[in-house]
Amino acid sequence: MLTDTHYTSGDAFQQEKRMVFAAVWLPLAVLGQLAAPGSFVSATIGGWPAFVARGKDGELRAFRNTCRHKGMMVVEQPAGRCDAFRCRYHGWTYGLDGRFHEAPAPVAPTDPASLAHHLESLRLECWRAVVFVSLATEPAPGNYGTLESAVAAYGPGFGEYATSITTDIACNWKAYLEHSLTDQAAAWQWPLLIVRTDAAATVVEQIVPRTFLRTRAIGHVFVRDESAREAVMEREKSRADAFRSACEDLHTARAQGKAASLDDPRTSELHRRLLEAYSQADP
């Protein structure tokens, strides 16, 4: 069973970074955010900065969000549209395909044609409208059978992408997930994706661990029933506010030593996977 230090310790978060987040498919965006050439989405998930962009050729590509010059962050906005990426620290500039283009003369590389100056690519795959990236060199294809079953119960598609609702929460990501798993109708994809669906809408909840004390939840809303669009929007905004409060209260309880109940099999699975990851981490 997880203890209070697993929710309040930077050491535990570093173990999760290395043993969990670096080894799995991480949800980063949905296709509705990346419709036009030059559109991009970035996030730092569990300590790993990454971004995905749609090139001028229409292709999606994912990269580590790290300049090859001094290792600074290249993309600092969470989303937007541009023609190129320019590191604001020293001006190294990259194309939408991640290739090094140019840099000011005082900091330009002596061998600008070297492949070592291009942004480091990440593996990318899509499940329906969800874009995943992986830091692993050769990740196994994702298994999305549980999500497929949940979505298929209401028809063949997600619905039309409407909006994304971002909520910053003062809680550990595990507390957020434990609260999410109390909804038995929600489908869970280990470790950071929840999908809720009904006749009116599909909501893809992307969990973004920022630190061991901060979590960002991004609810991507797809409307199935256009007549219910306004009601769905109001419902999801109210839910996000209520979830923030509930997860912050739950985090406080975990920090004070109140352990999670493992009666729910998915909560039990979460704890089992994490304890296994901790046991494999370097001392």
N, C-alpha and C positions, 0 to 999 in steps of 0.2 A: 504493500500500500504506500502511496506517496505521502510524504510528511510535509509539514509547513515549509521547510527549507527548499523543497522542490518548487514552491511557488514564489519564494522571496529571495532566492540566491542567484547571483550572477554566475556562479560556478555551474549550477544545474543548467542554466540557459546556454552556457558555452558547450556543455555536453550535448544538449539538444541540437545546437547548431551543427556540430561535427557529425553526430551519430544519427540524427533524424533528418534535419532539413537539407543537409548536403547529399542525402542518399535517396530522396523521394522526388516524385513529381509535385511541383509547387504551383498552385493556381496563381496566375499573374494578371489576367485580364479576361474580357469577353470580346468577341468579334465585333460587337456593336460599337465598342470604343475605338476600333481600329479599321474603320470602313474606308477611309481615304488614304491615298499615298502620302507619306510623311507623318501620319498619326502615330503616336507612341504612348505607352503606359510604363511607368517605372514604380518600383517599390523595393524596400529593404525588408526582406522576409527572414525573420530569425537570424538577423545579422548579415545576411547575404544580399548585397545590392544588385539588382538586375533590371533590365528593361527589354521590352519588345517593341518593334517598329515595323510598319508596312513600307516596303521599298517602293521606288518609282515603278518597278516592274510588277508591283502587286503582291510580291512575296512577303510573308512574315518571317522575321529573323529575331532571335533573342541573343542578348549579350550580357556579360558581366558589366555592371555600371562602374567601371574603373578605368581611368585614363592610363594608357600604356607609358606615359611619360613619368609621372610621379605618384601614380596610384590614387589620384583624387577622383571624386565623383564627377562624371561627365553630364548626366541628366539629373537636374535637381528638381524639376517640376514633376508632379505625380502623373500628369497627362497633358497632351497638347498636340501640336502639329508644327513641323519645321521642314526645312530642306537639307539640313546638315546638323551635326552635333558638335558643339565647340566647348571644350573645357574652359571654364572661366578663369582658371588659375594661371595657365600658361599658354592658352590659345591653341592647343593641339585640336585639329578639326577632322571629323570623320564623316563619311557619307552615311546615308540611310542603310547601306549594306555593311556598315562597320569598318570599311576600308579607310586607312589613314589617307588624308588629302594633303594637309599642309600644316605648318606651324610657323610662328614668327622666327626670323633668322637667328636671334640669340639662343633660342631653345630648340631649333629644328634638329632632327637626327641627321647624322652624317650619311646614313644610308636610307633615305626615305622610301625606297622601294621594298625594304625588308618586310616580310610577312609578320615579323615580330611586333610591328608597330600598329597592326590592325587590332580593333577591339576583339576581346576573347569571346568567341561564340559559345552559346549554350544550346543544349538539346531542347527541341520544342515539339510539342504535339498538341492536337486539339481533340477534345471530346465535345461533340456537338458545337455549341457556341463558346465553350470555355477553352482558354489558352493556358497550357501548362508549360513550365520550363523545368529542367533538371540540371543540377551542377555535376551529376555523375558523368563519368566518361562514356560508359556504355549502359545506360539505364534500360531495364526491361520495360516493354510496353505497358502502359497503364491498364488496369482491369477496372472497367466502369460498369460492371454488370448490375450492381446494386442501384446505382444511379439510373441506369437505363430502365430498370423495372419500375422505379418510382415515377419517372417521367412518362413512360408508356401507358401508365394507368389512365392518363387523361388525354391521350391522343399522340400523334406521331411527332409533334414538335414542341419547342419551348413556348412559342408565341413570339410576338414582336418586341424587340428590345425597346424599353421605355426610358430607363434612367438607372443611375447607380447612386446609392445612398451610403455615404461614408460616415462612420461613427468612431470616434476615438474614446477608448475606455481605459480607466485606471485599474487594470486587472491583468493578471497573468493569462496567457493564451489558453492554458489548461482549464482555468476557471470558466472562461468563455465557452469552451467546448463542452465542459461538464454540464453547464446550464442548457446549452443547445440540445444535448442528447436527452434531456427530459422530455422533449417533444418526440414522441414515438413515431409520428408520421414523417419526421424529417429523415432524409437519407444522408448518410455520412460516408465521405471518401477520406480515408486516412491520408495525411493527418489534418488537413486544413480546409476542407470543403464540406459545406452543408447545402443540400438542395431541398427546398420545400415547394410543393406543387399542389394545385387544386384546379378546379374547373375554370377559375378566373385568371390565374397567373402562375408562373414559375419564378421562384426567387433563388438565385445562386448566391450563397453566402461565402465570400472569400475571407478567410481569417488570416490576418497579417501580424504575426508576433514582431513587435518592434523592440522591446526590451523585456526583461523579466517582470516589469511592472506596468507595461503599456501594451495594449493590443488595439489594432485597427480592424474594424469589421466593415466590409464593403458588400452591401446587398445589391446585386445586379437584378433588376426587375424586368421580367418579360411578361407582357400582357397577352393572355389567351383570348379573353372576352373583351372586345373594345368598349362595349357599353359599361364595363365595370372599371375602366381605367382610373377614373377619379377616385373611386372608392378604394381601389388597390393602393394608389399612391398614399392616401391618407392612412390606410391601415399599416403600411410599411413604415411610414414616418413615426407613427405612434409606437409601433413595435420596437423600432430602433431606440427610442428614448427609454421605453420600459426595460429593454434588454440591458442598456447601459447601467441603469440603477441596480438591476438584479445581479449583474455580473460583478459590479464593484462591491456589493454587499457579500457576495459569495467569496470573492477574493479576500475580503477582510476576515471572514470566517475561517478560510483555509490558513491564512497567516497567523491566526490565533490558535491553530491546532485542531480545528474541527475537521475531521477526516471525511472524505467523500464516501457515500454509500456505494458499495459495489454490487448491489442487488441487480442493477440494470446490466445486462451482458455487454453493452457497448461501452459503458463507463469502465467496467472490469477489463475489457479489451484495451482501452486507452491506457490504463494503469499498467497492464501487463507489458504492452509494447514499450512503454517508456522505461519501466524498470529493467527490461532487457537491454535497451539502448544504454542506460547508465552503466550497466554491468560490463558492457563492451568498451566503454570509453577509456582512454588512456588515463593512468593515475594522475 
